[in-house]
């Protein structure tokens, strides 16, 4: 028993001796940029007594909208269908009270729900590279058959380049913190043993969005300031303590 205990104790001391002490520093980098691309998300909603008629009506409106977009110099690569759904529409039987004398009696529903028609909902996302056309496009989409303009957002096309700049600033921030704190703590830093990049996120400052209801066409087009976007990258650098 004593021999086994001494062997286990020796292993424990050896492992403790080889443990590396480390210290971590975090940094954050921010880059601001004026957006140069707009993304318009809209949908076409059609209803008819049969699925085929509802789909045909939706296809016709879709064609009108795509033709309009192309006349506005929007390329095919910037027009994308993001969803296509067909929903049956039901009518439900009117409830009949089981006990006429009792107000608390449960209701009885004779028969089953019946399909009365179909609804087709097709959604799109369009990238607009000429921001001066945004207002014209918003009005034109509704006039061409879009029932709902769900969202309008602005972003930067070269976001990866901005992310790289933000990363460099974040690393510089972390290294400056390490240089300051090592002097205050009286320690010497060795090699970097771990690097973690987390929390990359673009912050979109969207000052105004467009949301048209059915038939809600504005007079001269909405005002759509683009605002400014903020690209943020956070890093954590772990050093070995000598």
Secondary structure, DSSP 8 states (H G I E B T S, - for coil): -HHHHHHHHHHHHHHHHT---EEEEEEEEEEEE---EEEEEEEEEEEESSHHHHHHHHHHHHHHHHHHHHHTT--GGGEEEEEEEEEEEEE----EES-SS-TT--EE--S--EEEEEEEEEEEEEEES-GGGHHHHHHHHHHHT-SEEEEEEEE-TTHHHHHHHHHHHHHHHHHHHHHHHHHHHT--EEEEEEEEEEEEEEEE---------TT---SS--------EEEEEEEEEEEEE-
